Structures are given as C-alpha cells and as structure tokens.
Amino acid sequence: LGDIFPEAVSSMAANWSGVTLKHLLANASGAPGDLNPSGIWTKLWDFNGLPVDGRKFLLNEVTTRPLRFTPGNGYEYSNAGFALAGHMLETVAGKPWEVLMEERFFPAFGIESGGTGVPATPRHLDHPVGHGGNSANPTIYDPGANADNPPAIGPAATVHMNIADMARYAQGHLRGAVGGLPSPLSPASWETLHTRAYGNDYALGWGVYNAPWAGGDFLQHTGSNTQWFSAIWIVPELNWACVVCINFGGTNAANKVNAVSTWLFTNYGP
C-alpha cells in the first residue's frame, strides 16, 4: 500500500504501508472484518461520490486505525481488504475497478451478463429481487441503490451475473485448477490463486479444504449481501464444479444452499 499510495503513508498506522496485494486477497493483512465499530460502514453508505472516490475515502479512513494483527500472521475475512485491493488495481491501471471488470474480467471468462449493484431494474420485472429476514416470512427488497452494499465495497461484494455466466466463471477456475484449455490465466497464476497462503486454509479469494469425498483439496466460497446467497464448489480431483444461488440471504440461507449443493453432487456429481 505504501508503494501505491505514498501520499497516504504519513497518516497510516503501524505496518499498514507494508500490506501487500497478496495479504489483502488472502485476508491476511490485518484489515478489519467489521467496519461498523469504527463508523466507517455508515460513512460509506452516506458517501455521495464516485465508487473510486469512495474507495480512496475508505483507504484514508481505515489505514489510520491499528491493524488487527501483523500482516501475514493471522486471518480475518475482510471486505475492506478486498476493496483496498481493487483500489490498488484501479490506481495502477488508471481506470476505475468497475471499468476494468467490464473490459478485462468479464470478457476473459465469456461473461455477458456481468455488472455491479443489484441485477434487477427498479419498477421492472426483469430479474428475481432480493429477500432477507426470516425464510418463513421474508422481507422483499425493492431494487435500487439501497438494495446492495455501498458501491465503494464493489471489489468485495457487488458483482452480479446470471447463473449461466456464474457457471462459466466456475468452469474457468476448474480448468485453471486441472490444466484445461482455454484458460485466461497462466498455470502459475492459477496456482497462486488456488494455493493456501500464510498458513491458513484460504488462498486468494478461495477457501481451500481437504476431504475424502473430494479426493484431496477442493475450493469453495460463498457470498451474500443479506438479500442473495451464492456458493461455488470446485473439486479439481473429480473435475467437477457447481454453483448454487438463491434470491434470499436471510436466516438459514447458507444451510439451504449447502443442501442443494449436496443434492447436486449426489445426483449429478462424477
């Protein structure tokens, strides 16, 4: 961070300037997992500027506070950390992260429906809308700016795409893990993305776990903005992957998605 944002170093708390892109992507930077106690989360909701300016604001706010642990010596899932990683990329590239996604990421995986923010259009029935709360009596959230996370957190939590494109994304990672073609990245890059880092069961954006049913290590990740819930499973030894999404992110959403994932593996697995 100190190399990319030298103007902010004098205001950074101890060790922040030495945080690397890999630290951030591996959730091993010491960046906080919860921005509520500091009040930063509320400030991001109230921020009225462009998303890239919101991420600069986040950088300046969060790096003045102490790290949760010395970089590389712990683990804490941090949406702020992913947002800072995105801000590093957009600063070096000279283009907002959202533009980089449109120009480089989506085309690399053949994703045509990708975007940021909620997928549904206000006052149009063009996509399932998000639900939260209790599954027995869920709350319906109308599409709009307040129906997702703050735009500044985009690199952590605001990408949307349809289920077919999400499957293409999973397929791309599976091909990368098993050496299949075509592939948008080099074998060395795939290995870096999929390999445990800093002694944790987490690679760069993926949990890495070992289980007999998987024949070895498998990759897994879930995501939710409390109104949708999604999961991806990638099992390289079995050359198998699946994605499961529901437009409900409230109580027991994770259990419901895991149940469907298990059913898919049992009935349509290798």
C-alpha positions, 0 to 999 in steps of 0.5 A: 500500500505504501508503494501505491499510495505514498501520499497516504503513508504519513497518516497510516498506522503501524505496518499498514504501508507494508500490506501487500496485494497478496495479504489483502486477497488472502485476508491476511493483512490485518484489515478489519472484518467489521467496519461498523465499530469504527463508523466507517460502514455508515460513512460509506453508505452516506458517501455521495461520490464516485465508487473510486472516490469512495474507495480512496475515502475508505483507504484514508479512513481505515489505514489510520486505525491499528491493524488487527494483527501483523500482516501475514500472521493471522486471518480475518475475512475482510471486505475492506481488504478486498476493496483496498485491493481493487483500489490498488488495481484501479490506481495502477491501471488508471481506470476505475475497478468497475471499468476494468471488470467490464473490459478485462474480467468479464470478457476473459471468462465469456461473461455477458451478463456481468455488472455491479449493484443489484441485477434487477431494474427498479419498477421492472420485472426483469430479474428475481429481487432480493429477500432477507429476514426470516425464510418463513416470512421474508422481507422483499427488497425493492431494487435500487441503490439501497438494495446492495452494499455501498458501491465503494465495497464493489471489489468485495461484494457487488458483482452480479451475473446470471447463473449461466455466466456464474457457471462459466466463471466456475468452469474457468477456475476448474480448468485453471485448477486441472490444466484445461484449455482455454484458460485466461490465466497462466498455470502459475497464476492459477496456482497462486490463486488456488494455493493456501497462503500464510498458513491458513486454509484460504488462498486468494479469494478461495477457501481451500479444504481437504476431504475424502469425498473430494479426493484431496483439496477442493475450493469453495466460497460463498457470498451474500449481501443479506438479500442473495446467497451464492456458493461455488464448489470446485473439486479439481480431483473429480473435475467437477464444479457447481454453483448454487444461488438463491434470491434470499440471504436471510436466516438459514440461507447458507444451510439451504444452499449447502443442501442443494449443493449436496443434492447436486453432487449426489445426483449429478456429481462424477 
